[in-house]
């Protein structure tokens, strides 16, 4: 990611019906994904509302808001 750039990351919610999308055991929880994001040197700049089955973050290298 270039300096000042951003990444959009979307994942399946881990507490929803698995009849849509991957099986529940293959999904990453919101808290676990935030931990992984931070381990890689990124921070959550914004959390987006993307419907009933997903959650999404805008990532950057700046100060986190979440």
PDB file with SEQRES, HELIX, SHEET and CRYST1 records, atoms N, CA, C and O in Angstrom:
SEQRES   1 A   66  UNK UNK UNK UNK UNK UNK UNK UNK UNK UNK UNK UNK UNK          
SEQRES   2 A   66  UNK UNK UNK UNK UNK UNK UNK UNK UNK UNK UNK UNK UNK          
SEQRES   3 A   66  UNK UNK UNK UNK UNK UNK UNK UNK UNK UNK UNK UNK UNK          
SEQRES   4 A   66  UNK UNK UNK UNK UNK UNK UNK UNK UNK UNK UNK UNK UNK          
SEQRES   5 A   66  UNK UNK UNK UNK UNK UNK UNK UNK UNK UNK UNK UNK UNK          
SEQRES   6 A   66  UNK                                                          
HELIX    1 AA1 UNK A   24  UNK A   26  5                                   3    
HELIX    2 AA2 UNK A   30  UNK A   39  1                                  10    
SHEET    1 AA1 3 UNK A   7  UNK A  12  0                                        
SHEET    2 AA1 3 UNK A  54  UNK A  60 -1                                        
SHEET    3 AA1 3 UNK A  43  UNK A  48 -1                                        
CRYST1    1.000    1.000    1.000  90.00  90.00  90.00 P 1           1          
ATOM      1  N   UNK A   1       0.853  -1.173   0.000  1.00  0.00           N  
ATOM      2  CA  UNK A   1       0.000   0.000   0.000  1.00  0.00           C  
ATOM      3  C   UNK A   1       0.896   1.232   0.000  1.00  0.00           C  
ATOM      4  O   UNK A   1       1.830   1.335   0.795  1.00  0.00           O  
ATOM      5  N   UNK A   2       0.608   2.136  -0.875  1.00  0.00           N  
ATOM      6  CA  UNK A   2       1.390   3.375  -0.946  1.00  0.00           C  
ATOM      7  C   UNK A   2       1.128   4.235   0.287  1.00  0.00           C  
ATOM      8  O   UNK A   2       0.070   4.115   0.904  1.00  0.00           O  
ATOM      9  N   UNK A   3       2.066   5.094   0.654  1.00  0.00           N  
ATOM     10  CA  UNK A   3       1.833   6.018   1.771  1.00  0.00           C  
ATOM     11  C   UNK A   3       0.552   6.815   1.551  1.00  0.00           C  
ATOM     12  O   UNK A   3       0.335   7.377   0.477  1.00  0.00           O  
ATOM     13  N   UNK A   4      -0.289   6.858   2.575  1.00  0.00           N  
ATOM     14  CA  UNK A   4      -1.567   7.553   2.475  1.00  0.00           C  
ATOM     15  C   UNK A   4      -2.655   6.728   1.819  1.00  0.00           C  
ATOM     16  O   UNK A   4      -3.800   7.173   1.734  1.00  0.00           O  
ATOM     17  N   UNK A   5      -2.314   5.513   1.345  1.00  0.00           N  
ATOM     18  CA  UNK A   5      -3.291   4.651   0.684  1.00  0.00           C  
ATOM     19  C   UNK A   5      -4.171   3.911   1.690  1.00  0.00           C  
ATOM     20  O   UNK A   5      -3.924   3.929   2.896  1.00  0.00           O  
ATOM     21  N   UNK A   6      -5.187   3.270   1.165  1.00  0.00           N  
ATOM     22  CA  UNK A   6      -6.132   2.532   1.996  1.00  0.00           C  
ATOM     23  C   UNK A   6      -6.420   1.163   1.387  1.00  0.00           C  
ATOM     24  O   UNK A   6      -6.197   0.927   0.200  1.00  0.00           O  
ATOM     25  N   UNK A   7      -6.919   0.276   2.233  1.00  0.00           N  
ATOM     26  CA  UNK A   7      -7.331  -1.065   1.817  1.00  0.00           C  
ATOM     27  C   UNK A   7      -8.761  -1.267   2.280  1.00  0.00           C  
ATOM     28  O   UNK A   7      -9.102  -0.915   3.409  1.00  0.00           O  
ATOM     29  N   UNK A   8      -9.605  -1.829   1.420  1.00  0.00           N  
ATOM     30  CA  UNK A   8     -10.958  -2.213   1.804  1.00  0.00           C  
ATOM     31  C   UNK A   8     -10.951  -3.715   2.048  1.00  0.00           C  
ATOM     32  O   UNK A   8     -10.547  -4.489   1.180  1.00  0.00           O  
ATOM     33  N   UNK A   9     -11.398  -4.125   3.231  1.00  0.00           N  
ATOM     34  CA  UNK A   9     -11.408  -5.535   3.612  1.00  0.00           C  
ATOM     35  C   UNK A   9     -12.810  -5.908   4.061  1.00  0.00           C  
ATOM     36  O   UNK A   9     -13.356  -5.291   4.976  1.00  0.00           O  
ATOM     37  N   UNK A  10     -13.401  -6.922   3.418  1.00  0.00           N  
ATOM     38  CA  UNK A  10     -14.748  -7.367   3.752  1.00  0.00           C  
ATOM     39  C   UNK A  10     -14.709  -8.842   4.085  1.00  0.00           C  
ATOM     40  O   UNK A  10     -14.019  -9.615   3.421  1.00  0.00           O  
ATOM     41  N   UNK A  11     -15.455  -9.240   5.120  1.00  0.00           N  
ATOM     42  CA  UNK A  11     -15.468 -10.626   5.588  1.00  0.00           C  
ATOM     43  C   UNK A  11     -16.903 -11.014   5.932  1.00  0.00           C  
ATOM     44  O   UNK A  11     -17.751 -10.167   6.214  1.00  0.00           O  
ATOM     45  N   UNK A  12     -17.144 -12.323   5.898  1.00  0.00           N  
ATOM     46  CA  UNK A  12     -18.444 -12.866   6.303  1.00  0.00           C  
ATOM     47  C   UNK A  12     -18.586 -12.781   7.820  1.00  0.00           C  
ATOM     48  O   UNK A  12     -17.633 -13.068   8.544  1.00  0.00           O  
ATOM     49  N   UNK A  13     -19.773 -12.388   8.313  1.00  0.00           N  
ATOM     50  CA  UNK A  13     -20.028 -12.392   9.754  1.00  0.00           C  
ATOM     51  C   UNK A  13     -19.986 -13.833  10.245  1.00  0.00           C  
ATOM     52  O   UNK A  13     -20.421 -14.751   9.550  1.00  0.00           O  
ATOM     53  N   UNK A  14     -19.457 -14.020  11.450  1.00  0.00           N  
ATOM     54  CA  UNK A  14     -19.316 -15.377  11.980  1.00  0.00           C  
ATOM     55  C   UNK A  14     -20.491 -15.800  12.844  1.00  0.00           C  
ATOM     56  O   UNK A  14     -20.476 -16.892  13.411  1.00  0.00           O  
ATOM     57  N   UNK A  15     -21.504 -14.958  12.955  1.00  0.00           N  
ATOM     58  CA  UNK A  15     -22.655 -15.287  13.800  1.00  0.00           C  
ATOM     59  C   UNK A  15     -23.959 -15.386  12.996  1.00  0.00           C  
ATOM     60  O   UNK A  15     -25.051 -15.291  13.557  1.00  0.00           O  
ATOM     61  N   UNK A  16     -23.834 -15.573  11.697  1.00  0.00           N  
ATOM     62  CA  UNK A  16     -25.007 -15.627  10.824  1.00  0.00           C  
ATOM     63  C   UNK A  16     -25.235 -17.049  10.304  1.00  0.00           C  
ATOM     64  O   UNK A  16     -24.381 -17.923  10.460  1.00  0.00           O  
ATOM     65  N   UNK A  17     -26.364 -17.260   9.703  1.00  0.00           N  
ATOM     66  CA  UNK A  17     -26.729 -18.527   9.090  1.00  0.00           C  
ATOM     67  C   UNK A  17     -25.720 -18.906   8.007  1.00  0.00           C  
ATOM     68  O   UNK A  17     -25.398 -18.094   7.140  1.00  0.00           O  
ATOM     69  N   UNK A  18     -25.226 -20.132   8.060  1.00  0.00           N  
ATOM     70  CA  UNK A  18     -24.228 -20.581   7.090  1.00  0.00           C  
ATOM     71  C   UNK A  18     -24.855 -21.106   5.799  1.00  0.00           C  
ATOM     72  O   UNK A  18     -24.154 -21.683   4.969  1.00  0.00           O  
ATOM     73  N   UNK A  19     -26.162 -20.916   5.617  1.00  0.00           N  
ATOM     74  CA  UNK A  19     -26.777 -21.351   4.360  1.00  0.00           C  
ATOM     75  C   UNK A  19     -26.346 -20.448   3.208  1.00  0.00           C  
ATOM     76  O   UNK A  19     -26.519 -20.794   2.039  1.00  0.00           O  
ATOM     77  N   UNK A  20     -25.788 -19.296   3.543  1.00  0.00           N  
ATOM     78  CA  UNK A  20     -25.235 -18.376   2.549  1.00  0.00           C  
ATOM     79  C   UNK A  20     -23.766 -18.177   2.888  1.00  0.00           C  
ATOM     80  O   UNK A  20     -23.436 -17.815   4.017  1.00  0.00           O  
ATOM     81  N   UNK A  21     -22.885 -18.407   1.930  1.00  0.00           N  
ATOM     82  CA  UNK A  21     -21.460 -18.190   2.160  1.00  0.00           C  
ATOM     83  C   UNK A  21     -20.762 -19.403   2.745  1.00  0.00           C  
ATOM     84  O   UNK A  21     -21.326 -20.497   2.772  1.00  0.00           O  
ATOM     85  N   UNK A  22     -19.530 -19.210   3.217  1.00  0.00           N  
ATOM     86  CA  UNK A  22     -18.738 -20.325   3.740  1.00  0.00           C  
ATOM     87  C   UNK A  22     -19.289 -20.843   5.068  1.00  0.00           C  
ATOM     88  O   UNK A  22     -20.047 -20.151   5.748  1.00  0.00           O  
ATOM     89  N   UNK A  23     -18.903 -22.053   5.425  1.00  0.00           N  
ATOM     90  CA  UNK A  23     -19.315 -22.634   6.694  1.00  0.00           C  
ATOM     91  C   UNK A  23     -18.816 -21.761   7.845  1.00  0.00           C  
ATOM     92  O   UNK A  23     -17.799 -21.079   7.718  1.00  0.00           O  
ATOM     93  N   UNK A  24     -19.537 -21.786   8.967  1.00  0.00           N  
ATOM     94  CA  UNK A  24     -19.218 -20.913  10.092  1.00  0.00           C  
ATOM     95  C   UNK A  24     -17.795 -21.099  10.593  1.00  0.00           C  
ATOM     96  O   UNK A  24     -17.156 -20.115  10.965  1.00  0.00           O  
ATOM     97  N   UNK A  25     -17.275 -22.320  10.619  1.00  0.00           N  
ATOM     98  CA  UNK A  25     -15.931 -22.548  11.158  1.00  0.00           C  
ATOM     99  C   UNK A  25     -14.826 -21.971  10.263  1.00  0.00           C  
ATOM    100  O   UNK A  25     -13.671 -21.900  10.682  1.00  0.00           O  
ATOM    101  N   UNK A  26     -15.169 -21.560   9.040  1.00  0.00           N  
ATOM    102  CA  UNK A  26     -14.200 -20.963   8.126  1.00  0.00           C  
ATOM    103  C   UNK A  26     -14.176 -19.432   8.189  1.00  0.00           C  
ATOM    104  O   UNK A  26     -13.328 -18.793   7.566  1.00  0.00           O  
ATOM    105  N   UNK A  27     -15.100 -18.859   8.936  1.00  0.00           N  
ATOM    106  CA  UNK A  27     -15.214 -17.399   9.010  1.00  0.00           C  
ATOM    107  C   UNK A  27     -14.352 -16.838  10.141  1.00  0.00           C  
ATOM    108  O   UNK A  27     -14.067 -17.528  11.119  1.00  0.00           O  
ATOM    109  N   UNK A  28     -13.949 -15.595   9.994  1.00  0.00           N  
ATOM    110  CA  UNK A  28     -13.111 -14.926  10.982  1.00  0.00           C  
ATOM    111  C   UNK A  28     -13.965 -13.911  11.735  1.00  0.00           C  
ATOM    112  O   UNK A  28     -14.661 -13.100  11.123  1.00  0.00           O  
ATOM    113  N   UNK A  29     -13.909 -13.960  13.053  1.00  0.00           N  
ATOM    114  CA  UNK A  29     -14.683 -13.006  13.844  1.00  0.00           C  
ATOM    115  C   UNK A  29     -14.120 -11.596  13.664  1.00  0.00           C  
ATOM    116  O   UNK A  29     -12.960 -11.421  13.289  1.00  0.00           O  
ATOM    117  N   UNK A  30     -14.936 -10.625  13.928  1.00  0.00           N  
ATOM    118  CA  UNK A  30     -14.546  -9.216  13.821  1.00  0.00           C  
ATOM    119  C   UNK A  30     -13.327  -8.935  14.699  1.00  0.00           C  
ATOM    120  O   UNK A  30     -12.359  -8.324  14.247  1.00  0.00           O  
ATOM    121  N   UNK A  31     -13.376  -9.378  15.944  1.00  0.00           N  
ATOM    122  CA  UNK A  31     -12.278  -9.107  16.876  1.00  0.00           C  
ATOM    123  C   UNK A  31     -10.981  -9.787  16.451  1.00  0.00           C  
ATOM    124  O   UNK A  31      -9.906  -9.198  16.562  1.00  0.00           O  
ATOM    125  N   UNK A  32     -11.076 -11.023  15.965  1.00  0.00           N  
ATOM    126  CA  UNK A  32      -9.882 -11.731  15.502  1.00  0.00           C  
ATOM    127  C   UNK A  32      -9.293 -11.053  14.272  1.00  0.00           C  
ATOM    128  O   UNK A  32      -8.073 -10.952  14.145  1.00  0.00           O  
ATOM    129  N   UNK A  33     -10.147 -10.588  13.366  1.00  0.00           N  
ATOM    130  CA  UNK A  33      -9.646  -9.913  12.174  1.00  0.00           C  
ATOM    131  C   UNK A  33      -8.955  -8.603  12.537  1.00  0.00           C  
ATOM    132  O   UNK A  33      -7.921  -8.273  11.956  1.00  0.00           O  
ATOM    133  N   UNK A  34      -9.504  -7.857  13.482  1.00  0.00           N  
ATOM    134  CA  UNK A  34      -8.852  -6.622  13.924  1.00  0.00           C  
ATOM    135  C   UNK A  34      -7.481  -6.940  14.506  1.00  0.00           C  
ATOM    136  O   UNK A  34      -6.522  -6.211  14.250  1.00  0.00           O  
ATOM    137  N   UNK A  35      -7.370  -8.000  15.276  1.00  0.00           N  
ATOM    138  CA  UNK A  35      -6.084  -8.399  15.845  1.00  0.00           C  
ATOM    139  C   UNK A  35      -5.075  -8.703  14.733  1.00  0.00           C  
ATOM    140  O   UNK A  35      -3.925  -8.268  14.796  1.00  0.00           O  
ATOM    141  N   UNK A  36      -5.508  -9.449  13.721  1.00  0.00           N  
ATOM    142  CA  UNK A  36      -4.632  -9.787  12.599  1.00  0.00           C  
ATOM    143  C   UNK A  36      -4.210  -8.540  11.811  1.00  0.00           C  
ATOM    144  O   UNK A  36      -3.061  -8.417  11.388  1.00  0.00           O  
ATOM    145  N   UNK A  37      -5.150  -7.636  11.626  1.00  0.00           N  
ATOM    146  CA  UNK A  37      -4.872  -6.377  10.923  1.00  0.00           C  
ATOM    147  C   UNK A  37      -3.776  -5.601  11.658  1.00  0.00           C  
ATOM    148  O   UNK A  37      -2.827  -5.116  11.043  1.00  0.00           O  
ATOM    149  N   UNK A  38      -3.919  -5.493  12.970  1.00  0.00           N  
ATOM    150  CA  UNK A  38      -2.947  -4.748  13.765  1.00  0.00           C  
ATOM    151  C   UNK A  38      -1.587  -5.436  13.776  1.00  0.00           C  
ATOM    152  O   UNK A  38      -0.557  -4.762  13.757  1.00  0.00           O  
ATOM    153  N   UNK A  39      -1.566  -6.757  13.806  1.00  0.00           N  
ATOM    154  CA  UNK A  39      -0.303  -7.495  13.761  1.00  0.00           C  
ATOM    155  C   UNK A  39       0.485  -7.197  12.487  1.00  0.00           C  
ATOM    156  O   UNK A  39       1.715  -7.240  12.486  1.00  0.00           O  
ATOM    157  N   UNK A  40      -0.227  -6.895  11.409  1.00  0.00           N  
ATOM    158  CA  UNK A  40       0.419  -6.606  10.129  1.00  0.00           C  
ATOM    159  C   UNK A  40       0.746  -5.125   9.951  1.00  0.00           C  
ATOM    160  O   UNK A  40       1.181  -4.709   8.877  1.00  0.00           O  
ATOM    161  N   UNK A  41       0.537  -4.327  11.004  1.00  0.00           N  
ATOM    162  CA  UNK A  41       0.923  -2.928  10.952  1.00  0.00           C  
ATOM    163  C   UNK A  41      -0.127  -1.984  10.393  1.00  0.00           C  
ATOM    164  O   UNK A  41       0.165  -0.818  10.128  1.00  0.00           O  
ATOM    165  N   UNK A  42      -1.335  -2.471  10.213  1.00  0.00           N  
ATOM    166  CA  UNK A  42      -2.425  -1.631   9.717  1.00  0.00           C  
ATOM    167  C   UNK A  42      -3.337  -1.257  10.877  1.00  0.00           C  
ATOM    168  O   UNK A  42      -3.244  -1.834  11.961  1.00  0.00           O  
ATOM    169  N   UNK A  43      -4.205  -0.303  10.651  1.00  0.00           N  
ATOM    170  CA  UNK A  43      -5.225   0.057  11.621  1.00  0.00           C  
ATOM    171  C   UNK A  43      -6.557   0.227  10.902  1.00  0.00           C  
ATOM    172  O   UNK A  43      -6.601   0.515   9.706  1.00  0.00           O  
ATOM    173  N   UNK A  44      -7.639   0.043  11.649  1.00  0.00           N  
ATOM    174  CA  UNK A  44      -8.978   0.237  11.097  1.00  0.00           C  
ATOM    175  C   UNK A  44      -9.259   1.734  11.106  1.00  0.00           C  
ATOM    176  O   UNK A  44      -9.300   2.357  12.167  1.00  0.00           O  
ATOM    177  N   UNK A  45      -9.451   2.305   9.926  1.00  0.00           N  
ATOM    178  CA  UNK A  45      -9.757   3.730   9.790  1.00  0.00           C  
ATOM    179  C   UNK A  45     -11.253   3.988   9.850  1.00  0.00           C  
ATOM    180  O   UNK A  45     -11.703   5.037  10.313  1.00  0.00           O  
ATOM    181  N   UNK A  46     -12.019   3.002   9.370  1.00  0.00           N  
ATOM    182  CA  UNK A  46     -13.472   3.155   9.327  1.00  0.00           C  
ATOM    183  C   UNK A  46     -14.100   1.775   9.247  1.00  0.00           C  
ATOM    184  O   UNK A  46     -13.574   0.882   8.583  1.00  0.00           O  
ATOM    185  N   UNK A  47     -15.233   1.603   9.930  1.00  0.00           N  
ATOM    186  CA  UNK A  47     -16.012   0.377   9.805  1.00  0.00           C  
ATOM    187  C   UNK A  47     -17.242   0.692   8.957  1.00  0.00           C  
ATOM    188  O   UNK A  47     -17.918   1.695   9.185  1.00  0.00           O  
ATOM    189  N   UNK A  48     -17.528  -0.161   7.986  1.00  0.00           N  
ATOM    190  CA  UNK A  48     -18.627   0.072   7.049  1.00  0.00           C  
ATOM    191  C   UNK A  48     -19.782  -0.885   7.308  1.00  0.00           C  
ATOM    192  O   UNK A  48     -19.573  -2.037   7.690  1.00  0.00           O  
ATOM    193  N   UNK A  49     -20.988  -0.403   7.099  1.00  0.00           N  
ATOM    194  CA  UNK A  49     -22.176  -1.249   7.153  1.00  0.00           C  
ATOM    195  C   UNK A  49     -22.393  -1.812   5.752  1.00  0.00           C  
ATOM    196  O   UNK A  49     -22.645  -1.064   4.807  1.00  0.00           O  
ATOM    197  N   UNK A  50     -22.293  -3.144   5.622  1.00  0.00           N  
ATOM    198  CA  UNK A  50     -22.374  -3.757   4.294  1.00  0.00           C  
ATOM    199  C   UNK A  50     -23.421  -4.863   4.219  1.00  0.00           C  
ATOM    200  O   UNK A  50     -23.298  -5.768   3.393  1.00  0.00           O  
ATOM    201  N   UNK A  51     -24.442  -4.807   5.063  1.00  0.00           N  
ATOM    202  CA  UNK A  51     -25.532  -5.763   4.968  1.00  0.00           C  
ATOM    203  C   UNK A  51     -25.558  -6.763   6.103  1.00  0.00           C  
ATOM    204  O   UNK A  51     -24.798  -6.663   7.066  1.00  0.00           O  
ATOM    205  N   UNK A  52     -26.454  -7.732   5.968  1.00  0.00           N  
ATOM    206  CA  UNK A  52     -26.706  -8.696   7.028  1.00  0.00           C  
ATOM    207  C   UNK A  52     -25.649  -9.785   7.149  1.00  0.00           C  
ATOM    208  O   UNK A  52     -25.509 -10.379   8.218  1.00  0.00           O  
ATOM    209  N   UNK A  53     -24.909 -10.060   6.096  1.00  0.00           N  
ATOM    210  CA  UNK A  53     -24.018 -11.216   6.093  1.00  0.00           C  
ATOM    211  C   UNK A  53     -22.529 -10.865   6.158  1.00  0.00           C  
ATOM    212  O   UNK A  53     -21.698 -11.759   6.314  1.00  0.00           O  
ATOM    213  N   UNK A  54     -22.180  -9.583   6.041  1.00  0.00           N  
ATOM    214  CA  UNK A  54     -20.778  -9.181   5.986  1.00  0.00           C  
ATOM    215  C   UNK A  54     -20.482  -8.037   6.942  1.00  0.00           C  
ATOM    216  O   UNK A  54     -21.385  -7.353   7.424  1.00  0.00           O  
ATOM    217  N   UNK A  55     -19.202  -7.848   7.203  1.00  0.00           N  
ATOM    218  CA  UNK A  55     -18.708  -6.635   7.844  1.00  0.00           C  
ATOM    219  C   UNK A  55     -17.487  -6.194   7.042  1.00  0.00           C  
ATOM    220  O   UNK A  55     -16.853  -7.009   6.372  1.00  0.00           O  
ATOM    221  N   UNK A  56     -17.159  -4.904   7.110  1.00  0.00           N  
ATOM    222  CA  UNK A  56     -16.048  -4.402   6.291  1.00  0.00           C  
ATOM    223  C   UNK A  56     -15.321  -3.282   7.014  1.00  0.00           C  
ATOM    224  O   UNK A  56     -15.896  -2.556   7.825  1.00  0.00           O  
ATOM    225  N   UNK A  57     -14.035  -3.166   6.695  1.00  0.00           N  
ATOM    226  CA  UNK A  57     -13.184  -2.128   7.262  1.00  0.00           C  
ATOM    227  C   UNK A  57     -12.419  -1.428   6.144  1.00  0.00           C  
ATOM    228  O   UNK A  57     -12.075  -2.036   5.131  1.00  0.00           O  
ATOM    229  N   UNK A  58     -12.161  -0.148   6.347  1.00  0.00           N  
ATOM    230  CA  UNK A  58     -11.187   0.574   5.546  1.00  0.00           C  
ATOM    231  C   UNK A  58      -9.934   0.622   6.414  1.00  0.00           C  
ATOM    232  O   UNK A  58      -9.980   1.083   7.555  1.00  0.00           O  
ATOM    233  N   UNK A  59      -8.820   0.147   5.873  1.00  0.00           N  
ATOM    234  CA  UNK A  59      -7.571   0.063   6.608  1.00  0.00           C  
ATOM    235  C   UNK A  59      -6.579   1.092   6.121  1.00  0.00           C  
ATOM    236  O   UNK A  59      -6.606   1.501   4.960  1.00  0.00           O  
ATOM    237  N   UNK A  60      -5.709   1.503   7.010  1.00  0.00           N  
ATOM    238  CA  UNK A  60      -4.630   2.411   6.660  1.00  0.00           C  
ATOM    239  C   UNK A  60      -3.491   2.230   7.638  1.00  0.00           C  
ATOM    240  O   UNK A  60      -3.540   1.364   8.511  1.00  0.00           O  
ATOM    241  N   UNK A  61      -2.477   3.042   7.490  1.00  0.00           N  
ATOM    242  CA  UNK A  61      -1.318   2.994   8.371  1.00  0.00           C  
ATOM    243  C   UNK A  61      -1.352   4.146   9.380  1.00  0.00           C  
ATOM    244  O   UNK A  61      -0.357   4.403  10.058  1.00  0.00           O  
ATOM    245  N   UNK A  62      -2.471   4.830   9.480  1.00  0.00           N  
ATOM    246  CA  UNK A  62      -2.585   5.985  10.358  1.00  0.00           C  
ATOM    247  C   UNK A  62      -3.194   5.588  11.701  1.00  0.00           C  
ATOM    248  O   UNK A  62      -3.378   4.401  11.971  1.00  0.00           O  
ATOM    249  N   UNK A  63      -3.505   6.566  12.538  1.00  0.00           N  
ATOM    250  CA  UNK A  63      -4.088   6.340  13.858  1.00  0.00           C  
ATOM    251  C   UNK A  63      -5.450   5.666  13.733  1.00  0.00           C  
ATOM    252  O   UNK A  63      -6.286   6.134  12.960  1.00  0.00           O  
ATOM    253  N   UNK A  64      -5.705   4.571  14.476  1.00  0.00           N  
ATOM    254  CA  UNK A  64      -6.976   3.848  14.377  1.00  0.00           C  
ATOM    255  C   UNK A  64      -8.145   4.630  15.008  1.00  0.00           C  
ATOM    256  O   UNK A  64      -7.955   5.469  15.889  1.00  0.00           O  
ATOM    257  N   UNK A  65      -9.347   4.323  14.528  1.00  0.00           N  
ATOM    258  CA  UNK A  65     -10.565   4.874  15.108  1.00  0.00           C  
ATOM    259  C   UNK A  65     -11.369   3.804  15.827  1.00  0.00           C  
ATOM    260  O   UNK A  65     -12.285   4.131  16.581  1.00  0.00           O  
ATOM    261  N   UNK A  66     -11.050   2.537  15.612  1.00  0.00           N  
ATOM    262  CA  UNK A  66     -11.764   1.417  16.261  1.00  0.00           C  
ATOM    263  C   UNK A  66     -10.850   0.770  17.273  1.00  0.00           C  
ATOM    264  O   UNK A  66     -11.243  -0.190  17.934  1.00  0.00           O  
TER     265      UNK A  66                                                      
END                                                                             
